[in-house]
Amino acid sequence: MLLLVFLKGTNCILTSNFWHLYPRVLTLSVSSPTTNPTRSTDMRNIGRMGIHYMNRLHAANVPVDLIAKGQKRVIEASLTLIRERAKLKGELVRALGGAVASSSLLGVPLGHNSSFLQGPAFAPPRIREAIWCGSTNATTEEGKELNDPRVLTDVGDVPVQELRDCGVDDDRLMHIISESVKLVMEEDPLRPLVLGGDHSISFPVVRAVSEKLGGPVDILHLDAHPDIYHAFEGNKYSHASSFARIMEGGYARRLLQVMLFSIRLLLIL
């Protein structure tokens, strides 16, 4: 049995230590939106750049099939980058030996599915900065050192903004995120530790793990909200709809949700 734990609004130091206390648990740290209005405005402007670029291509009568071929090349290059980095890190860990499971950071800097501020897109590098900050203790409760690649590696980020700049829609983007998680899982003993990103990334991550393991998984979800709107504000991939997609896809065998703000406990069997 694999238990997926989703921690919203926590930092990566906690989740990394939690992983090494429970090596069969895959954790996902989903950052809370930033309250910095400047960053929020910047993120919205960045998000619009890709849309405007595609509009200019269409206005210039660039053939649709030519655009599609370009998008396909960008998608293939994005997955190749994750694949080769995972292979390299997997080879290193296997060569060192002695690792049953090694957490491997995979960033998903996605924020456009948030219904409010879009700061979560900036979170993965900030989480890494906190992990390696000199003021923190890199030793886990088991005495393992995070700077040991047998304990923690990093395969980089899914290039979300670059993909969106090329007009890749959310259906394909969610597929790319799922495939990226699978690529890390293929390199034993790497175990993906996914850094969000708004909560919409929970769906493609759970889907990837479920499909890779051949069946639904048990999920412990710690959050302020259940995120089970069918399509919040008309967006089926909204951060408030991630667990609706997970449940309708049959990717969860059991979902245990602990709602922190209102101290509610919801168990879906």
C-alpha positions, 0 to 999 in steps of 0.5 A: 500500500502506498499512502500519499500525503498532501501538506498545504502551506508547509515548508520542504524541510518538514516534508523532507524529514517526514519522508525519511521517517516514513520512506513509503510515503510520497509527500507533496508540499503545496505552497500558499499564495503570496500576498505580495501584490507586485509578484501577483501582478508580475505573474498575471503579466507573465501568464498573459505573455503566452496568450498574446504570443499565440494570438500574434501567431494566429493573426500572422496566419501561421499554419495551425499544423506548424504551430502544433509541430512546434508545440510537440517539439517543446513538449518532447524537449521538456520531458527529455530534460526531466528524463535525463536528469532523473537517469543521471541522479538515479545512476549516481544513487545506485552507484553510491549504494545503500539507498532503499529510497531516495527523495527526489525534488521535482518542481511544478511552478504552476500558479494560473489555476489559483482563483486568487493570487498566483504566487505559488508559481514562484514557490519551488525555487524558494523552497529549495532556498529554504532547504539549503539555507545555512540557518537550517539543520540538514540532519533528519530525525533519523540522523540522515544528511539531506546533502547526501544524494542517497537521501535527497536529489533534485531533478529540476522543474517542469518548465510550465511557463515555457510550455504555456508560452508556446500555447500548450493548454491545460489538458496537455500540461496536466499530462506532461506533469503526470509523465514527469512524475512517472519518469522520476519513479522509473529511476529506482530508488528515486521517489518524487517529492513534488514541489508546488505550485497551486493545488491543481497539480495534485490531480496529475501527481496522484494520477501518475502514481496510481497509473504507475503502481497499477491501482488506486492509492490511499491519500491523507490530505491536510488542508483548509478546504476539501477542493472537491468543486466540480469545476470552480469558476468554470475551470475543471483544473482549478486549485479548488477542483483537484480532488474532484478530478482525482475521485472521478478518475478512480485514482484514490482507494480511500481519501482522508481529508483533515480540514485544518481551519474549521477542524473538520474531518471528512472520510470518503471511502 
